[in-house]
Amino acid sequence: MAHIQYLTQIYLDPGVIKLLGGECERVGMRKPLVVTDAGVRAAGVLDQALRALGDRPHAVFDGTPSNPTEAAVRAACRVLAAERCDSLIAVGGGSSIDLAKGVAIAATHQGALKTYATIEGGAPKITDRVLPLIAVPTTAGTGSEVARGAIVIVDDGRKLGFHSWHLVPKVALLDPELTLGLPPLLTAATGMDAIAHCMETFMAPAVNPPADGIALDGLARGWVHIERATANGADVDARWQMLSASMQGAMAFQKGLGCVHSLSHSLGGVNPRLHHGTLNAVFLPAVVRFNAAADSIRREGRLQRMAQAMGLASCDDQGSEVAEAIRTMNARLGLPSGLAAMGVAPDLFERVIDGAMADHCHKTNPRLASRDDYRAMLAASM
């Protein structure tokens, strides 16, 4: 059965941050907690958002870590309670937006955060009591501003997914001018995250033709513009295109993701210092090759359709051209050549495989991976 659902208000254009105050009024936010990180504050982007709020009462939490944690969720909840805030605005990358979603749950639902994790059967326990959220992304990668999910490292060290339509932000303000100061390497890593979302959700076997179309268009936009955005951070059009690709990947991944994310979620939990988008970029070639043998991939010509969106002349049944194009793009963007260059050693493989097998993305891959399969993908990504 196809399940197709799109729910939120999205504004994409230079200057749309100016709509923030009016959107707070429309949604009914009286005193929001603005969730961000120290880097966004230091770059002056937070100030732009606060100016757009005008004289609306608010509080700020700027302690978002590079990978959101349950401890940071608790810290933000303490500020929210002390300041008597009734809502949330996330200004930042996927980490700030996901942290805000964690706060939206934790501030209104009892028990440990892991109670509401998808692999713990917690998704149905997330209710409409969650705090309303407006998302203002400052990177073009995760697409969390339009997604129903969040990824948080819980207290036991696992990097878990939380999924509910109640978590979709009420409004997403995608302003490319807020991304102009993003450094080249972070532009590349977050951009490849968006491309990985578009590709992996397109390969997922769930039936959702609109999501497939959105993912392919997002892939085409991201693939053409990521080098421009990385080379010239002031290119507003390239930044606009990458924000669109990011948003489209997340709109589409309601189909599910797959082994790329099973591996990156798991390894990111083992070593939270590793950047999620960079891991996705490194794992993507090996997973494309693994998925090439899936019946749905072959029957529906999905490798060829991705190759066409990427402007490739051809693609064999093993996915070699697509995988090699990704590897070459990573190199051109200055991303690590593999896991070894990121400091990952083979002695971590079994722990990573344990987490990947339990991850919520494991079963939505078009081809179910065994431990040996994951071991081979890790080795190929070294």
C-alpha positions as CSV (number, residue, x, y, z in Angstrom):
1,M,0.0,0.0,0.0
2,A,1.3,3.4,-0.9
3,H,1.4,6.0,1.9
4,I,1.9,9.5,0.7
5,Q,1.8,12.5,3.1
6,Y,3.1,16.0,2.9
7,L,2.2,18.4,5.6
8,T,4.2,21.6,6.3
9,Q,4.6,25.2,5.1
10,I,7.8,25.8,3.2
11,Y,9.3,29.2,2.1
12,L,12.4,29.1,-0.1
13,D,14.0,32.4,-1.2
14,P,16.6,34.9,-0.2
15,G,15.3,37.0,2.7
16,V,12.5,34.8,4.0
17,I,14.0,34.9,7.5
18,K,12.0,38.2,7.7
19,L,8.8,36.2,7.8
20,L,9.8,34.6,11.2
21,G,7.9,37.0,13.4
22,G,4.7,36.8,11.3
23,E,4.9,33.0,11.2
24,C,5.2,32.8,15.0
25,E,2.0,34.8,15.2
26,R,0.2,32.6,12.7
27,V,1.2,29.4,14.5
28,G,0.3,30.8,17.9
29,M,3.8,31.0,19.5
30,R,3.8,33.4,22.4
31,K,7.3,32.8,23.8
32,P,9.6,30.5,21.8
33,L,12.9,28.9,22.9
34,V,15.4,29.5,20.1
35,V,17.6,26.4,19.8
36,T,20.9,26.9,18.1
37,D,24.7,26.3,18.5
38,A,27.7,28.4,19.4
39,G,28.9,28.5,15.8
40,V,25.6,29.9,14.4
41,R,25.7,32.6,17.2
42,A,29.3,33.5,16.4
43,A,28.6,33.8,12.7
44,G,25.9,36.4,13.4
45,V,23.1,34.2,11.9
46,L,21.3,34.0,15.2
47,D,21.2,37.8,15.4
48,Q,19.4,37.9,12.0
49,A,16.7,35.5,13.3
50,L,16.3,37.4,16.6
51,R,15.9,40.7,14.7
52,A,13.2,39.0,12.6
53,L,11.3,38.1,15.9
54,G,11.0,41.8,16.6
55,D,9.9,42.5,20.2
56,R,8.4,39.0,20.7
57,P,9.5,37.5,24.0
58,H,11.9,34.6,23.6
59,A,14.8,32.7,25.2
60,V,17.9,31.2,23.6
61,F,19.7,27.8,24.1
62,D,23.0,27.7,22.1
63,G,24.4,24.5,23.5
64,T,23.7,22.2,20.6
65,P,26.6,19.7,20.1
66,S,27.7,18.6,16.7
67,N,25.6,15.4,17.2
68,P,22.6,16.0,19.4
69,T,22.5,14.1,22.7
70,E,19.9,13.3,25.3
71,A,22.0,15.3,27.8
72,A,21.7,18.4,25.6
73,V,18.0,17.8,25.2
74,R,17.7,17.9,29.0
75,A,19.8,21.0,29.2
76,A,17.5,22.8,26.7
77,C,14.4,21.6,28.5
78,R,15.7,23.2,31.7
79,V,16.0,26.5,29.9
80,L,12.6,26.1,28.3
81,A,11.0,25.4,31.7
82,A,12.8,28.2,33.6
83,E,11.9,30.8,30.9
84,R,8.3,29.5,30.6
85,C,8.6,29.0,26.8
86,D,5.6,27.5,24.9
87,S,7.2,26.7,21.6
88,L,10.5,26.2,19.7
89,I,12.5,27.8,16.9
90,A,15.5,25.9,15.6
91,V,18.1,28.0,13.9
92,G,21.0,25.9,12.6
93,G,21.9,22.7,10.9
94,G,20.3,19.3,11.3
95,S,21.8,19.0,14.8
96,S,19.9,22.0,16.1
97,I,16.7,21.0,14.4
98,D,16.9,17.5,15.6
99,L,17.8,18.7,19.1
100,A,14.7,20.9,19.1
101,K,12.6,17.9,18.0
102,G,14.0,16.0,21.0
103,V,13.0,18.9,23.3
104,A,9.5,18.9,21.7
105,I,9.1,15.3,22.8
106,A,10.9,15.4,26.2
107,A,9.2,18.6,27.4
108,T,5.7,17.1,26.9
109,H,6.1,13.3,27.3
110,Q,7.2,11.4,30.4
111,G,10.1,8.9,30.7
112,A,13.5,8.5,29.1
113,L,13.8,9.7,25.5
114,K,14.6,6.2,24.3
115,T,11.0,5.3,25.2
116,Y,10.0,7.2,22.0
117,A,12.6,5.8,19.6
118,T,11.4,4.1,16.5
119,I,13.3,0.8,17.1
120,E,11.9,0.7,20.6
121,G,8.4,0.8,19.3
122,G,8.0,4.4,20.5
123,A,6.8,6.2,17.4
124,P,3.1,5.7,18.3
125,K,3.7,7.1,21.8
126,I,4.6,10.5,20.3
127,T,1.4,12.5,20.4
128,D,0.2,15.9,19.3
129,R,1.3,17.3,22.7
130,V,4.7,17.9,21.2
131,L,5.7,21.6,21.3
132,P,5.2,23.5,18.0
133,L,8.4,24.1,16.0
134,I,9.6,26.5,13.3
135,A,12.8,25.4,11.6
136,V,15.4,27.7,10.0
137,P,18.2,25.7,8.4
138,T,21.6,27.2,8.1
139,T,23.1,24.2,6.2
140,A,21.8,22.4,3.1
141,G,22.1,18.7,4.1
142,T,19.8,16.9,6.5
143,G,16.5,18.4,5.4
144,S,15.2,18.0,9.0
145,E,13.2,21.2,8.5
146,V,10.6,19.3,6.5
147,A,11.0,15.8,7.9
148,R,9.1,13.8,10.5
149,G,12.2,12.3,12.1
150,A,15.1,13.3,14.3
151,I,18.4,11.5,15.3
152,V,19.6,11.8,18.9
153,I,22.3,10.0,20.8
154,V,20.6,8.7,23.9
155,D,22.1,8.1,27.3
156,D,23.1,4.5,26.6
157,G,25.3,5.7,23.6
158,R,23.0,4.5,20.8
159,K,22.3,6.9,18.0
160,L,18.5,6.5,17.6
161,G,15.8,7.7,15.2
162,F,12.5,9.3,16.4
163,H,9.7,9.4,13.9
164,S,6.2,11.0,14.0
165,W,4.2,13.2,11.8
166,H,3.7,15.3,14.9
167,L,7.4,16.2,14.8
168,V,7.2,17.9,11.4
169,P,8.0,21.6,11.9
170,K,5.0,23.8,11.4
171,V,7.0,26.1,9.2
172,A,10.3,25.8,7.3
173,L,12.1,29.1,6.3
174,L,14.8,28.2,3.8
175,D,16.8,31.4,3.3
176,P,20.0,30.8,1.2
177,E,21.5,34.0,2.5
178,L,21.8,32.3,5.9
179,T,24.1,29.7,4.4
180,L,26.6,32.0,2.6
181,G,29.1,31.8,5.5
182,L,29.2,28.0,5.5
183,P,32.9,26.9,5.0
184,P,33.7,24.9,1.9
185,L,34.3,21.5,3.5
186,L,31.1,21.7,5.5
187,T,29.2,22.9,2.4
188,A,30.6,19.8,0.6
189,A,29.8,17.4,3.4
190,T,26.3,18.6,4.0
191,G,25.6,18.8,0.3
192,M,26.7,15.1,-0.1
193,D,24.3,14.3,2.8
194,A,21.5,15.8,0.7
195,I,22.5,13.9,-2.4
196,A,22.8,10.6,-0.3
197,H,19.2,11.2,0.9
198,C,17.9,11.7,-2.6
199,M,19.7,8.6,-3.9
200,E,19.0,6.3,-1.0
201,T,15.3,7.1,-0.7
202,F,15.0,6.6,-4.5
203,M,16.4,3.2,-4.2
204,A,14.1,2.3,-1.2
205,P,11.5,-0.2,-2.3
206,A,8.4,1.5,-0.8
207,V,5.8,2.6,-3.4
208,N,5.6,6.4,-3.5
209,P,5.8,7.9,-7.1
210,P,5.7,11.5,-6.0
211,A,8.6,10.9,-3.6
212,D,10.5,9.2,-6.4
213,G,10.0,12.3,-8.6
214,I,11.0,14.7,-5.9
215,A,14.1,12.6,-5.1
216,L,15.3,12.5,-8.7
217,D,14.8,16.2,-9.2
218,G,16.6,16.9,-5.9
219,L,19.5,14.6,-7.0
220,A,19.8,16.5,-10.3
221,R,19.9,19.9,-8.6
222,G,22.3,18.8,-6.0
223,W,24.7,17.0,-8.4
224,V,24.9,20.0,-10.7
225,H,25.3,22.7,-8.0
226,I,27.3,21.2,-5.2
227,E,30.7,22.1,-6.7
228,R,29.6,25.6,-7.4
229,A,28.3,26.1,-3.9
230,T,31.6,24.6,-2.4
231,A,33.9,26.7,-4.6
232,N,32.0,29.9,-4.3
233,G,30.2,30.2,-1.0
234,A,28.7,33.6,-2.1
235,D,26.9,32.0,-5.1
236,V,23.3,32.6,-3.9
237,D,21.7,30.6,-6.7
238,A,23.9,27.6,-6.0
239,R,23.0,27.9,-2.3
240,W,19.3,28.1,-3.2
241,Q,19.6,25.0,-5.4
242,M,21.4,23.1,-2.6
243,L,18.7,24.1,0.0
244,S,16.1,22.8,-2.5
245,A,18.0,19.5,-2.9
246,S,18.3,19.1,0.8
247,M,14.6,19.8,1.4
248,Q,13.6,17.5,-1.5
249,G,15.7,14.6,-0.1
250,A,13.9,14.9,3.2
251,M,10.5,15.2,1.7
252,A,11.2,12.0,-0.2
253,F,12.7,9.9,2.5
254,Q,9.4,9.2,4.1
255,K,9.9,6.1,1.8
256,G,12.7,5.0,4.0
257,L,16.5,5.0,3.7
258,G,18.9,2.1,3.8
259,C,22.3,0.7,4.5
260,V,24.1,4.1,4.0
261,H,22.2,5.4,7.0
262,S,22.3,2.2,9.0
263,L,26.1,2.4,8.9
264,S,26.5,6.1,9.4
265,H,24.0,6.2,12.3
266,S,25.9,3.3,14.0
267,L,29.4,4.6,13.4
268,G,28.3,8.1,14.4
269,G,27.1,6.6,17.7
270,V,30.4,4.8,18.2
271,N,32.4,8.0,17.4
272,P,30.2,11.1,17.7
273,R,33.0,13.3,16.4
274,L,32.5,11.9,12.9
275,H,30.3,14.1,10.6
276,H,27.1,12.4,9.5
277,G,27.1,13.8,5.9
278,T,30.8,12.9,5.4
279,L,30.0,9.3,6.5
280,N,27.1,9.1,4.1
281,A,29.3,10.3,1.2
282,V,32.0,7.7,2.1
283,F,29.5,4.8,2.4
284,L,27.4,5.6,-0.6
285,P,29.5,4.0,-3.4
286,A,29.7,0.6,-1.6
287,V,26.0,0.6,-0.9
288,V,25.1,1.5,-4.5
289,R,27.1,-1.5,-5.6
290,F,25.5,-3.7,-3.0
291,N,22.0,-2.5,-3.9
292,A,22.5,-3.1,-7.7
293,A,21.6,-6.7,-7.2
294,A,18.2,-5.9,-5.7
295,D,15.2,-7.0,-7.8
296,S,13.4,-3.7,-7.6
297,I,16.6,-1.8,-8.6
298,R,17.0,-3.9,-11.7
299,R,13.3,-4.3,-12.7
300,E,12.6,-0.6,-12.5
301,G,15.9,0.6,-14.0
302,R,16.6,2.7,-10.9
303,L,20.4,2.8,-11.4
304,Q,19.9,4.1,-15.0
305,R,17.4,6.7,-13.8
306,M,19.9,8.0,-11.2
307,A,22.7,8.0,-13.7
308,Q,20.6,10.1,-16.1
309,A,19.8,12.6,-13.3
310,M,23.6,12.8,-12.6
311,G,24.3,13.4,-16.3
312,L,26.2,10.2,-16.8
313,A,26.5,8.7,-20.2
314,S,25.8,5.1,-19.1
315,C,25.4,2.8,-16.1
316,D,25.9,-1.0,-16.0
317,D,23.9,-3.4,-13.9
318,Q,26.5,-3.4,-11.1
319,G,26.2,0.4,-10.5
320,S,29.9,0.9,-11.3
321,E,29.5,4.2,-13.1
322,V,27.3,5.7,-10.5
323,A,29.5,4.5,-7.6
324,E,32.6,5.7,-9.3
325,A,31.0,9.1,-10.1
326,I,30.3,9.5,-6.4
327,R,33.8,8.5,-5.3
328,T,35.2,11.0,-7.9
329,M,32.9,13.8,-6.7
330,N,34.0,13.2,-3.1
331,A,37.6,13.6,-4.2
332,R,36.9,16.8,-6.2
333,L,35.1,18.3,-3.2
334,G,38.0,17.5,-0.8
335,L,36.2,15.0,1.3
336,P,38.0,12.1,2.9
337,S,38.9,9.2,0.6
338,G,37.5,6.6,3.0
339,L,37.1,5.6,6.6
340,A,40.8,5.1,7.2
341,A,41.4,8.8,6.4
342,M,38.8,9.6,9.0
343,G,40.6,7.6,11.7
344,V,38.3,4.6,11.6
345,A,40.0,1.2,12.2
346,P,38.7,-2.2,11.3
347,D,38.6,-3.2,15.0
348,L,35.4,-1.1,15.2
349,F,33.6,-3.1,12.5
350,E,31.7,-5.5,14.7
351,R,30.4,-2.8,17.0
352,V,29.3,-0.8,13.9
353,I,27.6,-3.9,12.4
354,D,25.8,-4.5,15.7
355,G,24.3,-1.0,15.5
356,A,23.6,-1.2,11.8
357,M,21.6,-4.4,12.1
358,A,19.4,-2.8,14.8
359,D,19.0,0.6,13.0
360,H,15.6,1.7,11.8
361,C,17.0,2.1,8.2
362,H,18.2,-1.5,8.0
363,K,14.9,-3.0,6.9
364,T,14.0,-0.3,4.4
365,N,17.0,-1.0,2.2
366,P,16.0,-2.6,-1.2
367,R,18.2,-5.6,-0.3
368,L,18.4,-7.0,3.2
369,A,22.0,-6.9,4.4
370,S,23.6,-9.6,6.5
371,R,26.5,-9.1,8.9
372,D,28.9,-10.4,6.2
373,D,27.4,-7.9,3.7
374,Y,27.9,-5.0,6.1
375,R,31.4,-6.2,6.8
376,A,32.1,-6.1,3.1
377,M,30.6,-2.6,2.7
378,L,32.8,-1.3,5.6
379,A,35.9,-2.9,4.1
380,A,35.1,-1.4,0.7
381,S,34.7,2.0,2.3
382,M,38.0,2.0,4.0
